[in-house]
């Protein structure tokens, strides 16, 4: 296992500053996911660690060794790309062993490493096939195997599942997680898919405009997002956001937005607050259906229903605000039905009016 340290990293491409004063520490044996929208700099950061881009300033340290100006082959990393990048005229075995053969690794050692990787990735029966005879999922396994045979301590994944269908993505996600558990290697994984990030990561680094917005465990990033961008990027459907005013008079805390009013006294405020403009965030699963006459229940009328199999999403007009609600499919609802809604305010998120800071 090896740690990866990024210190004050600056990357400029085509005259544009992509990464500015980036700092990141990846622990030994950690599975870190870089998550963010297209153009946020996550792939640039990964490729910089791999040595594909020149550094304008800062340091890249892998396993305690400064590799800022080292060639990619000398960095002790294995790389898996979005495209499979397999040699079409070579069979699986030769594709996996190509780098080792070029490096002059003894034949017996090559065979040992290839067989070990093939066992891990369920490729033993496919070693003599060419890429054209493989499915997309099998080709990606070969690409992963090509990285594994290098016997390195740091593996870099650049959106490796994005070209696969949903079923294959789910299968390979599970296999990647098992692979990490078996290898205990350090893995850095780039994706824009929140499901991949939540299921694979020990920690998630959410990026925007070349900067890390929040880095923490999946549970913390999802449950206590540091700003509106992070809160809205994770979750499907997205967190409900209500722009309003926080009223702290009379020993109670209430968020008001026109006719909408919600008592948030039980919310775990991080600091002493006062009346101010805020953005209230509520996850769909933290809104429960309650009897309309229940104490504290808010009335809402169903506008739209989205069946999702085991659950359904209700879109409800609640005192002028449209809210999404996650509920079980066992209970059938009809558009136009009036419901009582109960919000778990202790699990809500409240941000300053500009959305950049959690209160």
C-alpha positions as CSV (number, residue, x, y, z in Angstrom):
1,X,0.0,0.0,0.0
2,X,1.1,3.6,-0.7
3,X,-0.3,7.0,0.2
4,X,-0.7,9.8,-2.3
5,X,-0.1,13.4,-1.3
6,X,-1.0,16.4,-3.5
7,X,0.6,19.7,-2.3
8,X,-0.3,23.1,-3.7
9,X,-0.8,21.7,-7.2
10,X,-1.3,24.1,-10.1
11,X,-2.3,22.7,-13.5
12,X,-2.7,25.1,-16.5
13,X,-3.9,23.6,-19.9
14,X,-4.2,25.7,-23.0
15,X,-3.7,28.9,-21.0
16,X,-6.6,28.0,-18.7
17,X,-6.1,27.3,-15.0
18,X,-7.7,24.0,-14.3
19,X,-6.4,23.2,-10.8
20,X,-5.2,26.0,-8.4
21,X,-3.4,25.3,-5.1
22,X,-4.9,21.8,-4.9
23,X,-4.2,19.9,-1.7
24,X,-5.2,16.3,-1.2
25,X,-4.1,13.4,1.0
26,X,-5.1,9.8,0.1
27,X,-4.3,7.3,2.9
28,X,-2.7,4.0,2.4
29,X,-5.2,1.4,1.3
30,X,-8.0,3.9,0.9
31,X,-10.6,3.9,-1.9
32,X,-11.0,7.6,-2.7
33,X,-13.6,8.7,-5.3
34,X,-13.3,12.1,-7.1
35,X,-16.9,13.1,-7.8
36,X,-18.2,16.0,-9.8
37,X,-19.8,17.3,-13.0
38,X,-18.0,17.3,-16.4
39,X,-15.3,20.0,-16.5
40,X,-14.7,20.2,-12.7
41,X,-11.1,19.1,-13.0
42,X,-11.4,15.5,-11.5
43,X,-9.9,13.8,-14.6
44,X,-7.2,16.4,-14.8
45,X,-6.2,15.7,-11.2
46,X,-6.1,12.0,-11.9
47,X,-4.1,12.4,-15.0
48,X,-1.7,14.7,-13.2
49,X,-1.1,12.0,-10.6
50,X,-0.5,9.5,-13.4
51,X,2.1,11.9,-14.9
52,X,0.2,12.7,-18.2
53,X,0.3,16.5,-17.6
54,X,3.1,18.8,-16.7
55,X,2.8,20.5,-13.3
56,X,3.0,24.3,-13.2
57,X,3.6,24.3,-9.5
58,X,3.3,22.0,-6.4
59,X,4.2,18.5,-5.7
60,X,2.9,14.9,-6.2
61,X,4.2,12.4,-3.7
62,X,3.4,8.7,-4.0
63,X,4.5,6.3,-1.3
64,X,6.7,9.0,0.3
65,X,8.6,9.6,-3.0
66,X,8.4,12.9,-4.9
67,X,7.3,11.9,-8.4
68,X,6.3,15.4,-9.7
69,X,8.6,15.1,-12.6
70,X,8.9,11.3,-12.9
71,X,7.7,9.5,-16.1
72,X,4.4,7.7,-15.7
73,X,6.1,4.3,-15.9
74,X,8.3,5.2,-12.9
75,X,5.4,6.3,-10.6
76,X,4.3,2.9,-9.4
77,X,0.7,3.3,-10.6
78,X,-1.7,1.2,-12.6
79,X,-4.2,3.0,-14.8
80,X,-7.6,2.0,-16.1
81,X,-9.1,4.3,-18.7
82,X,-12.7,5.1,-19.7
83,X,-12.1,3.4,-23.1
84,X,-10.7,-0.1,-22.9
85,X,-7.7,0.7,-25.1
86,X,-7.0,-2.9,-25.9
87,X,-4.9,-4.1,-28.8
88,X,-7.4,-5.7,-31.2
89,X,-4.9,-8.2,-32.7
90,X,-3.8,-9.6,-29.3
91,X,-5.7,-12.0,-27.2
92,X,-6.6,-11.4,-23.6
93,X,-3.5,-13.0,-22.2
94,X,-1.1,-10.9,-24.4
95,X,-3.1,-7.7,-23.8
96,X,-2.7,-8.2,-20.0
97,X,1.0,-9.1,-20.3
98,X,2.0,-6.5,-22.9
99,X,3.5,-4.0,-20.4
100,X,5.4,-6.7,-18.5
101,X,6.9,-8.1,-21.7
102,X,8.1,-4.6,-22.8
103,X,9.6,-4.1,-19.4
104,X,11.5,-7.4,-19.7
105,X,9.8,-9.2,-16.8
106,X,10.8,-13.0,-16.8
107,X,8.3,-15.2,-18.6
108,X,7.5,-17.3,-15.6
109,X,6.7,-14.2,-13.5
110,X,4.5,-12.8,-16.3
111,X,2.5,-16.1,-16.4
112,X,2.1,-16.1,-12.6
113,X,0.8,-12.5,-12.5
114,X,-1.6,-12.9,-15.5
115,X,-3.1,-16.1,-14.0
116,X,-3.5,-14.4,-10.6
117,X,-5.3,-11.4,-12.2
118,X,-7.4,-13.7,-14.4
119,X,-8.5,-15.6,-11.4
120,X,-9.6,-12.5,-9.6
121,X,-11.5,-11.1,-12.6
122,X,-13.0,-14.4,-13.8
123,X,-11.1,-14.3,-17.1
124,X,-9.4,-17.7,-17.0
125,X,-11.7,-19.1,-19.7
126,X,-11.2,-16.0,-21.9
127,X,-7.4,-15.7,-22.0
128,X,-7.1,-16.9,-25.7
129,X,-10.0,-14.7,-27.0
130,X,-9.5,-11.4,-28.8
131,X,-11.3,-8.2,-27.7
132,X,-13.8,-8.5,-30.6
133,X,-15.0,-11.8,-29.1
134,X,-15.7,-10.2,-25.7
135,X,-18.6,-8.2,-24.2
136,X,-18.1,-4.7,-22.9
137,X,-17.9,-5.9,-19.3
138,X,-15.4,-8.5,-20.2
139,X,-13.2,-6.0,-22.1
140,X,-13.3,-3.7,-19.1
141,X,-12.2,-6.6,-16.9
142,X,-9.2,-7.1,-19.2
143,X,-8.3,-3.4,-18.9
144,X,-8.5,-3.7,-15.1
145,X,-6.4,-6.9,-15.3
146,X,-3.7,-5.2,-17.4
147,X,-3.4,-2.7,-14.5
148,X,-3.4,-5.4,-11.8
149,X,-0.5,-7.4,-13.3
150,X,1.8,-4.5,-12.8
151,X,1.6,-5.4,-9.1
152,X,1.6,-1.7,-8.0
153,X,0.3,-0.2,-4.8
154,X,-1.8,2.6,-6.3
155,X,-4.5,2.2,-8.9
156,X,-6.1,5.0,-10.9
157,X,-9.6,4.6,-12.5
158,X,-10.9,7.2,-15.0
159,X,-14.7,6.6,-15.3
160,X,-14.1,2.9,-16.2
161,X,-17.8,2.0,-16.1
162,X,-19.3,4.9,-18.0
163,X,-19.5,3.0,-21.4
164,X,-21.4,0.0,-19.9
165,X,-25.1,-0.5,-19.5
166,X,-26.8,-0.2,-16.1
167,X,-26.8,-3.9,-15.3
168,X,-23.1,-4.3,-16.1
169,X,-22.2,-1.2,-14.2
170,X,-23.8,-2.6,-11.1
171,X,-22.0,-6.0,-11.5
172,X,-18.6,-4.4,-12.0
173,X,-19.1,-2.0,-9.1
174,X,-19.5,-4.9,-6.8
175,X,-16.5,-6.6,-8.3
176,X,-14.4,-3.5,-7.9
177,X,-15.3,-3.2,-4.3
178,X,-14.5,-6.9,-3.7
179,X,-11.2,-6.4,-5.5
180,X,-10.2,-3.5,-3.3
181,X,-11.0,-5.5,-0.2
182,X,-8.9,-8.4,-1.5
183,X,-5.9,-6.3,-2.6
184,X,-6.0,-3.6,0.1
185,X,-4.4,-1.3,-2.4
186,X,-4.8,2.5,-2.7
187,X,-7.4,3.3,-5.3
188,X,-8.4,6.7,-6.7
189,X,-11.5,6.6,-8.8
190,X,-13.0,9.4,-11.0
191,X,-16.8,9.5,-11.8
192,X,-19.7,11.8,-12.2
193,X,-22.1,9.0,-11.1
194,X,-23.2,9.5,-7.5
195,X,-24.2,5.9,-7.1
196,X,-20.7,4.7,-8.0
197,X,-19.3,7.2,-5.5
198,X,-21.6,6.2,-2.7
199,X,-21.2,2.5,-3.1
200,X,-17.4,2.3,-3.7
201,X,-15.8,5.0,-1.7
202,X,-14.2,5.1,1.7
203,X,-14.2,8.8,1.2
204,X,-15.7,11.1,-1.5
205,X,-14.1,14.3,-2.7
206,X,-16.8,16.4,-4.3
207,X,-15.2,18.8,-6.9
208,X,-16.4,22.0,-8.6
209,X,-14.4,24.4,-10.8
210,X,-11.1,22.8,-9.9
211,X,-11.6,22.9,-6.2
212,X,-12.6,20.3,-3.6
213,X,-15.9,21.4,-2.0
214,X,-16.1,18.6,0.6
215,X,-14.1,15.5,1.3
216,X,-15.5,13.0,3.8
217,X,-17.2,9.6,4.1
218,X,-20.2,8.9,1.9
219,X,-22.5,9.1,4.9
220,X,-21.2,12.5,6.0
221,X,-21.2,14.0,2.5
222,X,-24.8,12.8,1.9
223,X,-26.1,13.6,5.4
224,X,-24.2,16.8,6.2
225,X,-23.3,18.5,2.9
226,X,-21.1,21.5,3.4
227,X,-22.9,23.7,0.8
228,X,-25.9,23.7,-1.6
229,X,-23.8,22.4,-4.5
230,X,-22.7,19.3,-2.7
231,X,-26.3,18.8,-1.3
232,X,-27.8,19.0,-4.7
233,X,-25.2,16.9,-6.5
234,X,-25.9,13.8,-4.3
235,X,-29.3,12.2,-4.1
236,X,-32.0,11.1,-6.6
237,X,-34.3,12.9,-6.7
238,X,-32.2,15.8,-5.5
239,X,-32.6,17.4,-2.1
240,X,-35.6,19.8,-1.8
241,X,-34.5,23.4,-1.5
242,X,-36.6,26.2,-0.1
243,X,-35.4,29.8,-0.1
244,X,-36.7,31.6,2.9
245,X,-35.9,33.5,6.1
246,X,-34.8,32.1,9.4
247,X,-36.8,33.6,12.3
248,X,-35.2,33.0,15.7
249,X,-37.5,35.1,17.8
250,X,-39.5,33.8,20.8
251,X,-37.0,31.0,21.6
252,X,-38.0,29.1,18.5
253,X,-36.4,28.7,15.1
254,X,-38.7,28.9,12.1
255,X,-38.0,29.0,8.3
256,X,-40.6,31.0,6.5
257,X,-41.1,31.3,2.7
258,X,-44.3,33.0,1.8
259,X,-47.1,30.8,3.1
260,X,-44.7,28.0,4.0
261,X,-43.5,27.8,7.6
262,X,-41.5,25.0,9.2
263,X,-40.4,24.8,12.9
264,X,-36.6,23.9,12.8
265,X,-35.9,24.3,16.5
266,X,-34.6,20.7,16.7
267,X,-32.1,21.4,13.9
268,X,-28.5,21.0,15.1
269,X,-27.2,24.5,14.3
270,X,-23.4,24.6,14.0
271,X,-23.2,28.2,15.3
272,X,-25.3,30.8,17.0
273,X,-27.8,32.1,14.5
274,X,-29.9,35.1,14.0
275,X,-32.7,36.1,11.6
276,X,-31.3,35.9,8.1
277,X,-31.9,34.7,4.6
278,X,-31.4,30.9,4.3
279,X,-31.8,27.9,2.1
280,X,-33.6,25.0,3.7
281,X,-32.7,21.6,2.3
282,X,-34.8,18.5,3.0
283,X,-34.1,15.0,1.5
284,X,-37.2,13.3,0.0
285,X,-36.8,10.4,2.4
286,X,-36.9,12.7,5.4
287,X,-40.5,13.8,4.7
288,X,-43.1,11.4,6.1
289,X,-46.8,11.0,5.4
290,X,-48.8,11.9,8.5
291,X,-52.4,12.4,9.5
292,X,-53.4,15.8,8.4
293,X,-54.7,16.6,11.9
294,X,-51.4,15.5,13.5
295,X,-49.5,18.1,15.6
296,X,-47.0,19.9,13.3
297,X,-48.2,18.3,10.1
298,X,-48.1,20.5,7.0
299,X,-50.9,20.1,4.4
300,X,-49.8,19.3,0.8
301,X,-51.6,18.2,-2.4
302,X,-50.1,15.6,-4.7
303,X,-49.3,16.9,-8.2
304,X,-47.5,14.0,-9.8
305,X,-46.5,10.4,-9.0
306,X,-43.4,8.6,-10.3
307,X,-43.5,4.8,-9.7
308,X,-40.0,3.5,-9.2
309,X,-40.7,-0.2,-8.5
310,X,-40.1,-0.9,-4.7
311,X,-40.8,2.8,-4.0
312,X,-42.4,5.8,-5.5
313,X,-41.7,9.6,-5.7
314,X,-44.6,11.9,-4.9
315,X,-44.4,15.5,-6.1
316,X,-46.5,17.6,-3.7
317,X,-47.5,21.2,-3.6
318,X,-47.0,22.3,0.0
319,X,-48.0,25.8,0.9
320,X,-46.6,27.2,-2.4
321,X,-43.5,25.0,-2.4
322,X,-43.1,21.9,-4.6
323,X,-41.5,19.0,-2.6
324,X,-40.5,15.5,-3.7
325,X,-41.3,12.7,-1.2
326,X,-39.8,9.2,-1.2
327,X,-42.4,6.6,0.0
328,X,-43.1,2.9,-0.3
329,X,-45.1,1.6,-3.3
330,X,-47.4,-0.5,-1.1
331,X,-49.7,2.5,-0.5
332,X,-51.4,3.8,-3.6
333,X,-52.0,7.5,-4.0
334,X,-53.8,9.6,-6.6
335,X,-53.0,13.1,-8.0
336,X,-55.0,15.7,-6.3
337,X,-55.0,13.9,-2.9
338,X,-54.3,16.1,0.1
339,X,-51.8,14.7,2.6
340,X,-50.4,15.7,5.9
341,X,-46.6,15.9,5.9
342,X,-44.1,15.6,8.7
343,X,-40.5,16.7,8.3
344,X,-37.6,15.3,10.3
345,X,-35.9,18.7,10.9
346,X,-33.0,17.1,12.8
347,X,-31.8,15.6,9.5
348,X,-32.4,18.7,7.4
349,X,-29.7,21.0,6.1
350,X,-29.8,24.8,6.4
351,X,-27.4,27.0,4.4
352,X,-26.7,30.7,4.4
353,X,-28.7,32.6,1.7
354,X,-25.9,32.4,-0.9
355,X,-25.8,28.6,-0.5
356,X,-22.1,28.5,0.2
357,X,-22.0,27.6,3.9
358,X,-23.9,25.2,6.1
359,X,-25.3,26.8,9.2
